[in-house]
Amino acid sequence: MTKKRIGIVGGGIIGTAIAYFLTHEHPDAEVYLFEKNTIGSGTTAKSAGTHCLIDDSLPHEFWSIRLFGFKFYTELEKRIPGSTGFEQTGTLLIAPYPEYEKYALQAVDLAVASGYQAEYWKDPEKIRTIIPDLTLDGVLGAAYSPDDGFVDATMISNTLARLSREKGAKVMIGTEVQNVNVVDNKVTGVDTNKGTSIWTCWSIPPAHGRLSLAKRSA
Ligand SMILES: Cc1cc2nc3c(=O)[nH]c(=O)nc-3n(C[C@H](O)[C@H](O)[C@H](O)COP(=O)(O)OP(=O)(O)OC[C@H]3O[C@@H](n4cnc5c(N)ncnc54)[C@H](O)[C@@H]3O)c2cc1C
């Protein structure tokens, strides 16, 4: 089988997740992960790591993405205890106005339909069983999911990097990509602080675009 050599610049949560899925689902991928510092030490290290089904950070049209991430990290923690730093705290989402209440009710429906526990409470006393000191004047209700919690994004990045390495990925820490060499719109290699790596195919720039050396060079 001809392997496709794939370079990933940046070993944060995005780069390590790309490495994990390439090494686990694409046996024809030869994966190189370049990280200039240590794994999970960039923005990933600052993440609050919310691991929630009930959460207002994404519109519901992205439910399938939320659910995929939730299931993936939950199953990873079950498979390798301690690998995600998961702490199950539950989430309480307070609804202060009707549109928000609609969002919260839909979140509960989506969580329950996906096989998780979630409820919507109108009764202030019920809400106060979770946070006793809450002032609930004007509050319409609250969505609660006991399955939610927090993960440690740096820990997950290190787990994904390790699992990728076990599947053959070359994970190079302390290795800064300084230039991506492109000939005829194809990546032929990268220059790093440790020398030049010659390639015969293509690379993936980091998903968030901040480090898109390959894009810029192309
Ligand atoms: C305070 C805060 C709280 C947050 N809370 C949450 C949250 O609760 N839930 C959530 O989903 N998101 C949260 N986020 C957002 C989340 O942390 C980021 O979206 C995510 O970590 C981005 O990951 P990344 O892998 O794209 O970037 P990074 O983690 O920054 O990874 C990029 C990596 O690339 C490396 N690098 C850069 N240039 C080079 C180069 N030339 N060569 C080699 N390596 C290079 C860096 O050293 C770095 O390790 C939060 C962010 C912040 C700041």
The ligand as a Gaussian input file, in Angstrom:
#p B3LYP/6-31G(d) Opt

LIG

0 1
 C       -9.555000      30.717000      28.631000
 C      -10.044000      29.737000      27.564000
 C      -11.051000      28.831000      27.891000
 C      -11.538000      27.945000      26.910000
 N      -12.495000      27.036000      27.247000
 C      -12.954000      26.159000      26.331000
 C      -13.921000      25.182000      26.666000
 O      -14.357000      25.080000      27.801000
 N      -14.355000      24.322000      25.705000
 C      -13.855000      24.399000      24.424000
 O      -14.288000      23.603000      23.567000
 N      -12.926000      25.315000      24.069000
 C      -12.462000      26.180000      24.991000
 N      -11.527000      27.094000      24.644000
 C      -11.038000      27.088000      23.272000
 C      -10.032000      25.954000      23.069000
 O       -9.089000      25.961000      24.133000
 C       -9.311000      26.167000      21.725000
 O      -10.243000      26.304000      20.687000
 C       -8.416000      24.978000      21.405000
 O       -7.558000      24.669000      22.485000
 C       -7.592000      25.261000      20.158000
 O       -6.793000      24.132000      19.946000
 P       -5.711000      24.106000      18.829000
 O       -5.103000      22.757000      18.821000
 O       -6.332000      24.607000      17.561000
 O       -4.637000      25.250000      19.247000
 P       -3.432000      25.209000      20.287000
 O       -3.752000      24.484000      21.531000
 O       -2.963000      26.619000      20.431000
 O       -2.370000      24.333000      19.521000
 C       -1.527000      24.842000      18.538000
 C       -0.140000      24.272000      18.802000
 O        0.699000      24.602000      17.695000
 C        2.007000      24.806000      18.175000
 N        2.699000      25.584000      17.147000
 C        2.453000      26.869000      16.776000
 N        3.244000      27.215000      15.731000
 C        3.999000      26.118000      15.443000
 C        4.986000      25.843000      14.455000
 N        5.355000      26.757000      13.568000
 N        5.574000      24.616000      14.454000
 C        5.194000      23.659000      15.363000
 N        4.246000      23.876000      16.309000
 C        3.647000      25.077000      16.345000
 C        1.792000      25.554000      19.488000
 O        2.925000      25.425000      20.334000
 C        0.549000      24.863000      20.030000
 O        0.866000      23.798000      20.920000
 C      -10.995000      27.975000      25.595000
 C       -9.962000      28.869000      25.280000
 C       -9.486000      29.733000      26.255000
 C       -8.344000      30.678000      25.903000

